[in-house]
Structures are given as structure tokens and as C-alpha cells.
Amino acid sequence: KKDIPAVNFIIHEIHCRRNIEICPYCSDSIPKSEMKNHIESEHVQVTCKCRMKMENSLLKDHEASSCPLRPVLCQFCDIQLAFNKLQEHELYCGARTEPCGRCGRHVLLRELKEHPRVCG
């Protein structure tokens, strides 16, 4: 899968056929001596804490961006909680009030960013 000078092509092709395999799962070129390790480390099925099964190589991305149990911060109180609990928590948390430093009115936390535009 790389450009090879035409002069070296035959020798390169012989070398590749002896030493390189194509992974049946991801189609990467892997040295034959490392194929077993590659499959065991990259393509073995693992189970995430959310009980979803996937290849080990996909787990890190899943945990960072799509796992419903990934940790996230509440925008109002900075408490860390699971993503699937965030919406319910922020509905409750955003309904708390804080006094405005300028007008003294109690303002919902979810409206605090917009309040300065209408502040008396």
C-alpha cells in the first residue's frame, strides 16, 4: 500500500509476500510475526461499562464521545455525572436561583447568561 520505485518492485513484492499479511478485520498491512498480537489487541471484543460490545480499538472513542455513561460536567454547578443523567440534572439544577449583582432580582441559573441584556 505504498509507492515503490519500479526498480525495487520485484524485490519488495517478494519481501512483502514472505513477511506481511493483510489483517482480515481492518485491512492494514501487518508483519506476519505480529498478526496474532494485532488481532488480540485491536480486534478482540470487549464490553464497555454501558454493556455495549465492540472491538477494543473502538472502545476509547466510544467512551469519550458516545457512551451514555461517559462523565460530563453540569453547566450550572460543575458536578461530574454520567451523560445519560445530565439532562434531568440540568433541568433541576438550572431552576435554582441566584441574586443578580446589579439589580438584586433572583434569576434562574439557566437564564443567568441572558439576564444582563434585560437587567434593569
N, C-alpha and C positions, 0 to 999 in steps of 0.2 A: 504493500500500500504506500510505497514511497517511490519517488523518481530515482532511477538508477541510470548511470551513464551506459549507453549501448555497449561500450567496450567491456564493461564488467557484468553485463546482464546474465550471461550463461553461468558464470561462477556464482553470482549472487543467487540465482534461481536454485542451483544445486544446494547451496548452503541453507536457503530457506526451507526447502523440502525436507532436508535432514533435521533441522533444528527448530523450526517454527510450526505452530499449529494455529488454526483459527478457532477461537472459542465458539462453541455451538450456541451459546446463550447471547453473547454481546458482539460477536464477530470481530473482536480485537485479535491482533496477532500476538501470540504469547509463546515464549520459549517452551518447548516440549517438557523440559525439566521442571517448569514452574506451573504447568497447566493444572495439576491436581490442587496445588495450593491456591491458585487463582480462583478456581471454581468453589473451593471450600470457603474462601474469604469473601468473595464478591457475590456469589450466586446462591449460597445456601439460604434456605427460607428461615426467617426469624419472625418472631411475634412482637409487635410493639406493645407498650403498656396499655394501649387502647384496644388491644386484641386483634388488630389488623395484621394479616400475614403478608410479607413481602420479602424481596431479595435483600440481603444485608447491605448491598451497595446503595439501596434506595432509602434505608432507614434514617440516615442523618437528615436528608432533605425533608422527609415526611415529618420527623419530629420538629423540625424548625419551621415548617410552613403550613402543613395541612393536618397535623394530628389534633383531634379535638381536645386532647389532654395537655397540649403544649402550654407552657407557662406564659402568661401575659400580665401586663400591669393595668390596673384600673386607672383611667384618665383623671379621676377625681381624687383618689386617696393613695395611689401608688402601691396598693396591696397587690401582691402577686397571686394569681389564681389561674385555674385551668380555663382555656379558651371557651369551652362549652358552658362555663358558668358566668362568663363575662357579661353578657347582655342582661341577664337577670340581676346581677350585682350592680351594674351601672345604672339600671332603672331605679333601683333603691338608693344607691349612693348619690346619684345626681339630683335626687329630690331633697337632699339635705340643703340647708340654707347657711349663708354666711352674710354678715353685715357688710354693706358697701362702705369703704373708707371715705368716699366723697359725699354720698347723700344719706348714708345711715340706714337705708332700706335693707331688709333681709332679702337676699337674692338666691334663687336656686343655683346650686353649683353648676348644673348643666347650662344655665343661662348666663353665667358669670363672664364668659368671653365676649358675649354680645352686649352686656349691660352698659359698658362705658358709652356706647352710641346713644343710649336713651337716658342715661344718668342725668338727673335734674340739675 
